[in-house]
Amino acid sequence: MRKHPMLNRRTMLKGGAGAMALAMGGFAPFARQKAYAQSLADQQLRTIGLSVTVQDRILDSFKQESGIGSATGTASTFPDAQTRILSGAGDYDCWEVIAERLPAVIATNNVEPIPVSEIPNWNSIRDTFTTENDKWERKAQIVGQIWADEGQTELYMVPAVYNFDSIGYNPEVVSEEEANSWTALFDEKWKGRSGLNVDPLIAFGQAIIALNTLGELESQNPGNPTVAEIDEATAFLISKKRDGQFRALWGDFGELVNLMASGEMVVSDAWQPAVMAVKAQGRPAKYATPKEGTRGWTIGPSLIAGSPNREAVIAYANYWLSGPPAIAVTEQGYYSPSTNIKNAMDPDKYAFWYEGQPWVGESERGINEGDLRDGGSLEERSANVAYWHQWPDEYDYLIQRWDEFLNA
């Protein structure tokens, strides 16, 4: 079922020079298809999102390869970007959004679906984004969040990067056994030296997983807690905060790296690239493999409804499923949703990042000869997901209780 009306120019694009160029995929076709290149030359891309994906090097590369008139980006947190998009100011064409926040803009008709027929590189997408996993109901997994229709012909968001988050820790202080559970964040042993992400959609899920392990809850979906589960988690978080459990409620990549590298935090929920950044400074850091499972998420371009630069956004989304941007995010410690990365990346590096093989060659960013990526291969990590980030049914209530935690 289609959720939004399509613009008439979509039909015009199909069968025209734009569709011919897109049908070939990759980068070189942009230069070969003069009519389409001219179309993009008359457009601009104005995108907003986390610095994970909104990077000058990627925008510059896209501009060079596509021939687009201009490509600019604004790095912003998800809540701030959401406020700007919902204001309807028209300052942006694209929001590089995390899938869990899509409902906020879909409900207000601020996102226009993109037909997969206009994304030629979609033929390289991994099954995670097209096939349901029996472990969860459809809406609780990524395949139930990004599609605009049951037939899976239109996307609210084209995935560009994804990962599975867990716990960063100092292996000289915290043992692997102690770190490999979400309860580590709340263990009194690390009182005053533990970190917690300031995003409530992250913090509540982790608290609920820990409460499950401690036998205090039996939540079936920590990413979409009930009112009772929110209440239990709030009481738990407030008690821990008042007892001085947390060294910091962190929200910034650099802040997390500094606190871990300095030794002020010895255990924290973390992004794997941040843990790698700590190791690159020569400081001890590892990434845990929680027995309960990790948190799965994906980020990618969404087309803001009414944008005059529709073709630019679609070309940008297609570009993300090609080699250069896929390599860029992989070498940060994330994954590309596209299998194109295998042919684009050095085989030894691909083997390390995706297949769980030892690092071969010179040291880079704290990775040395023979090292293994924490967490194992992509296949292993994909099989160890506790839940996918999602928009909670009780979002308003969750935010109300989170405010109580912050003020406690």
C-alpha positions in Angstrom: 0.0 0.0 0.0 1.4 3.4 -1.0 1.6 5.9 1.8 2.4 9.0 -0.1 1.5 10.3 -3.6 4.3 10.2 -6.2 5.4 13.3 -8.0 4.5 13.4 -11.8 8.1 13.9 -12.7 8.9 10.4 -11.4 7.0 9.0 -14.4 8.8 11.5 -16.6 12.2 10.3 -15.3 11.4 6.6 -16.0 12.2 5.8 -19.6 14.2 9.0 -20.0 17.9 9.8 -19.9 17.9 9.7 -16.2 16.6 6.2 -16.0 19.1 5.1 -18.7 22.0 6.4 -16.7 20.8 5.0 -13.4 20.2 1.6 -14.9 23.9 1.2 -15.4 24.8 1.8 -11.8 28.3 2.7 -10.4 30.1 6.0 -11.1 31.4 6.1 -14.7 27.9 6.0 -16.2 27.3 9.5 -14.8 30.0 10.9 -17.1 28.9 8.8 -20.1 25.3 9.8 -20.0 25.5 13.5 -21.0 21.8 14.2 -20.8 21.6 12.9 -17.2 24.9 14.6 -16.3 23.4 17.9 -17.4 20.3 17.2 -15.4 22.4 16.8 -12.2 24.5 19.8 -13.1 21.4 21.9 -12.7 20.7 20.5 -9.2 22.2 20.7 -5.8 22.3 18.3 -2.8 21.8 19.8 0.6 22.0 17.0 3.2 21.9 16.8 7.0 22.8 14.0 9.4 25.4 12.6 11.7 29.1 13.0 11.0 29.1 9.2 10.6 27.9 9.8 7.0 27.8 13.5 6.4 31.5 13.9 5.4 33.1 16.4 3.1 35.3 13.7 1.5 32.2 11.7 0.5 30.3 14.7 -0.7 33.3 15.9 -2.7 33.7 12.5 -4.3 30.0 12.3 -5.1 30.1 15.8 -6.7 33.1 14.8 -8.8 31.7 11.5 -10.0 28.1 12.7 -10.6 28.7 16.2 -12.0 26.1 17.6 -9.7 26.1 21.4 -9.4 26.9 21.4 -5.6 26.8 19.1 -2.7 26.9 20.4 0.9 26.2 18.8 4.2 25.4 19.8 7.8 26.5 17.5 10.7 23.7 17.5 13.3 22.3 15.2 16.0 19.2 13.3 15.2 16.9 15.3 17.5 18.2 18.6 16.1 17.9 17.5 12.5 14.4 16.2 13.1 13.3 19.6 14.5 14.7 21.3 11.4 13.0 18.8 9.0 9.7 19.0 10.7 9.8 22.8 10.7 9.3 22.6 6.9 11.9 25.3 6.3 13.0 23.8 3.0 16.7 24.1 3.8 17.5 20.5 2.9 16.8 17.9 0.3 18.0 14.9 2.2 18.1 13.7 5.7 20.6 10.9 6.5 18.4 9.5 9.2 18.5 6.5 11.5 15.7 4.2 10.6 14.1 4.3 14.1 13.3 8.0 13.6 11.5 7.5 10.3 8.0 7.3 11.9 8.3 10.9 13.2 8.7 12.3 9.6 6.5 9.7 7.8 3.5 10.6 10.0 3.8 14.3 9.0 4.3 13.6 5.3 7.9 15.0 5.4 9.5 12.1 3.5 8.8 11.0 -0.1 9.5 7.3 -0.9 12.1 6.4 -3.4 11.3 3.6 -5.9 14.0 0.8 -5.9 13.7 0.9 -9.7 15.6 4.2 -9.6 18.4 2.8 -7.4 20.4 0.5 -9.7 22.9 -0.4 -7.0 20.0 -1.9 -5.0 20.7 -5.2 -6.7 23.7 -5.4 -4.4 21.8 -5.0 -1.1 22.2 -7.5 1.7 19.4 -9.8 2.7 19.1 -8.1 6.1 17.3 -5.2 4.3 14.9 -7.3 2.2 14.1 -10.5 4.1 12.4 -10.9 7.4 14.0 -12.7 10.3 11.7 -15.0 12.2 13.3 -13.9 15.5 11.3 -10.7 15.5 7.9 -9.3 14.3 8.3 -7.3 11.1 8.1 -3.8 12.6 10.7 -4.7 15.2 13.4 -5.3 12.5 15.0 -3.1 9.9 13.1 -4.7 7.0 9.9 -3.5 8.7 11.1 0.1 9.0 12.5 1.3 5.7 9.9 0.1 3.2 6.9 2.3 2.1 4.9 -0.6 0.8 4.2 -4.3 1.4 5.5 -5.2 -2.0 8.9 -3.6 -1.2 9.0 -1.4 -4.3 9.6 1.9 -2.5 11.9 3.0 0.3 11.5 5.6 2.9 15.2 5.4 3.4 18.0 3.9 1.4 20.5 2.3 3.8 24.0 3.6 3.6 25.7 2.3 6.7 24.8 -0.1 9.6 26.4 -1.7 12.6 25.8 -3.6 15.8 26.7 -1.6 19.0 27.8 -3.1 22.3 30.2 -2.2 25.1 33.6 -0.7 25.1 35.9 -1.5 28.0 39.5 -1.3 29.3 40.8 -4.9 29.3 43.5 -4.0 31.9 40.7 -3.3 34.4 37.6 -5.1 33.2 37.8 -8.8 32.3 36.3 -10.1 29.0 33.8 -12.2 31.1 32.7 -9.2 33.1 32.3 -7.0 30.0 30.3 -9.5 27.9 27.0 -8.6 29.5 24.9 -5.4 29.5 24.9 -5.7 33.3 28.5 -4.4 33.2 27.3 -0.8 32.7 25.5 -1.0 36.0 27.8 -3.2 38.0 28.7 -1.5 41.3 32.3 -2.7 40.8 32.6 0.1 38.2 30.9 2.8 40.2 31.9 6.2 39.0 33.8 4.8 36.1 30.9 3.7 33.9 29.4 5.6 30.9 25.9 5.7 29.5 24.7 7.2 26.2 22.5 10.2 26.6 20.1 9.1 23.9 17.0 7.7 25.8 16.2 5.3 22.9 19.6 3.7 23.6 19.8 4.0 27.4 16.3 2.5 28.1 16.9 -0.5 25.9 20.2 -1.3 27.6 18.7 -0.9 31.0 15.9 -3.3 30.1 18.3 -5.9 28.7 20.3 -5.7 32.0 17.1 -6.1 34.1 16.2 -9.1 32.0 19.6 -10.7 32.8 19.3 -9.7 36.5 15.9 -11.5 36.6 14.0 -8.2 37.3 12.1 -8.2 34.0 11.1 -10.5 31.2 10.9 -8.0 28.3 10.4 -9.6 24.9 11.5 -6.4 23.0 13.8 -4.0 24.8 13.6 -1.6 21.9 9.8 -1.2 22.3 9.2 -1.3 26.1 5.8 -1.3 27.7 4.7 1.4 30.2 5.5 -1.0 33.0 8.9 -1.8 31.6 9.7 1.9 31.2 8.7 2.5 34.8 10.9 -0.3 36.0 13.9 0.9 33.9 13.4 4.5 35.1 13.5 3.5 38.7 16.6 1.4 38.0 18.4 4.2 36.1 17.6 6.8 38.8 18.9 4.6 41.6 22.1 4.0 39.7 22.5 7.7 38.9 22.0 8.7 42.6 24.5 6.1 43.7 27.1 7.7 41.4 27.4 4.8 39.0 28.0 7.0 35.9 31.1 8.9 35.2 29.3 10.6 32.3 26.2 10.6 30.2 28.0 10.9 26.9 26.6 12.0 23.6 29.6 13.0 21.5 32.1 10.7 19.7 35.1 12.7 20.9 33.8 12.9 24.4 33.5 9.1 24.6 37.0 8.6 23.1 38.6 11.1 25.6 36.9 9.6 28.6 37.9 6.1 27.7 41.5 7.0 26.6 42.0 8.9 29.9 40.9 5.9 31.9 38.1 7.9 33.6 35.6 5.5 32.1 36.6 1.8 32.1 33.3 0.5 30.7 30.6 2.2 28.6 28.1 1.6 25.9 30.0 2.5 22.8 30.4 2.7 19.1 33.0 0.4 17.8 34.9 3.2 15.9 35.3 5.1 19.2 36.9 2.0 20.7 39.2 1.8 17.7 40.1 5.4 18.1 41.1 4.8 21.7 43.3 1.9 20.6 44.8 4.1 17.9 46.1 6.4 20.8 47.9 3.4 22.2 45.4 3.0 25.1 43.9 -0.3 26.1 40.4 -0.8 24.7 38.2 -3.7 23.5 34.7 -4.2 22.2 32.6 -6.7 24.0 30.4 -9.4 22.6 27.4 -9.3 25.0 25.8 -12.7 25.7 22.4 -11.0 25.4 23.1 -9.6 22.0 23.9 -6.3 20.4 21.8 -3.3 19.3 21.3 -3.1 15.5 20.8 0.1 13.5 21.1 1.6 10.0 21.4 5.1 8.7 20.8 6.3 5.1 19.4 9.0 2.9 15.7 9.9 2.9 14.2 12.2 0.3 12.5 15.2 1.9 9.1 15.7 0.4 8.9 18.6 -2.1 12.6 18.9 -2.6 13.4 20.5 -6.0 16.5 18.3 -6.1 14.9 14.9 -6.2 17.2 13.4 -8.8 20.3 14.6 -6.8 19.1 12.8 -3.7 18.4 9.6 -5.6 21.8 9.7 -7.3 23.4 10.3 -3.8 21.5 7.3 -2.3 22.7 5.1 -5.2 26.2 6.3 -4.8 26.2 5.2 -1.2 25.8 1.6 -2.4 29.0 1.8 -4.4 32.7 1.3 -3.7 34.2 4.6 -2.3 31.7 5.5 0.4 31.4 1.8 1.4 35.1 1.7 1.9 35.1 5.0 3.9 32.5 3.8 6.4 34.0 0.3 6.6 37.4 1.7 7.6 35.7 3.6 10.4 34.4 0.4 11.8 30.9 0.2 10.4 29.4 -2.0 7.6 28.2 -1.2 4.1 24.7 -2.6 3.3 26.0 -3.3 -0.2 27.9 -6.4 -1.3 29.7 -4.1 -3.9 32.3 -3.5 -1.1 33.8 -6.9 -1.6 34.9 -6.1 -5.2 35.9 -2.6 -4.3 38.1 -3.2 -1.2 41.5 -4.7 -0.9 40.9 -8.5 -0.3 43.0 -8.6 2.8 41.2 -5.6 4.3 37.8 -7.0 3.4 38.7 -10.3 5.0 39.5 -8.5 8.2 36.5 -6.2 8.3 33.8 -8.6 7.1 35.0 -12.2 7.4 36.7 -12.3 10.8 40.2 -12.9 9.4 43.5 -11.7 10.9 44.8 -8.3 9.8 47.6 -8.6 7.2 50.1 -5.9 6.5 51.3 -2.7 8.1 49.6 -1.4 11.2 46.8 1.1 10.8 44.7 3.0 13.4 45.8 0.7 16.2 45.3 -2.5 14.2 48.4 -4.7 14.1 49.5 -7.7 12.1 47.4 -10.7 13.3 44.7 -8.7 15.1 41.1 -9.8 14.8 38.1 -7.5 14.6 36.3 -7.6 18.0 33.0 -9.4 17.6 34.1 -11.6 14.7 32.8 -11.6 11.2 29.7 -9.8 9.9 27.9 -13.2 9.8 28.7 -13.8 13.5 27.7 -10.3 14.5 24.5 -10.4 12.5 23.5 -13.6 14.4 24.0 -11.9 17.8 21.5 -9.0 17.7 19.3 -8.5 20.8 17.1 -6.0 19.0 17.0 -3.4 16.2 16.6 0.2 17.2 13.0 1.2 16.7 10.5 4.0 17.5 8.7 2.9 20.7 5.0 2.8 20.8 5.2 4.6 24.2 7.7 7.2 22.9 6.1 10.3 24.6 5.9 8.5 28.0 9.4 7.2 27.6 10.7 10.8 27.1 8.7 12.0 30.1 10.4 9.4 32.3 13.8 10.1 30.8 13.5 13.7 31.8 12.8 12.6 35.3 16.0 10.5 35.2 18.0 13.5 33.9 16.7 15.7 36.7 17.2 13.2 39.4 
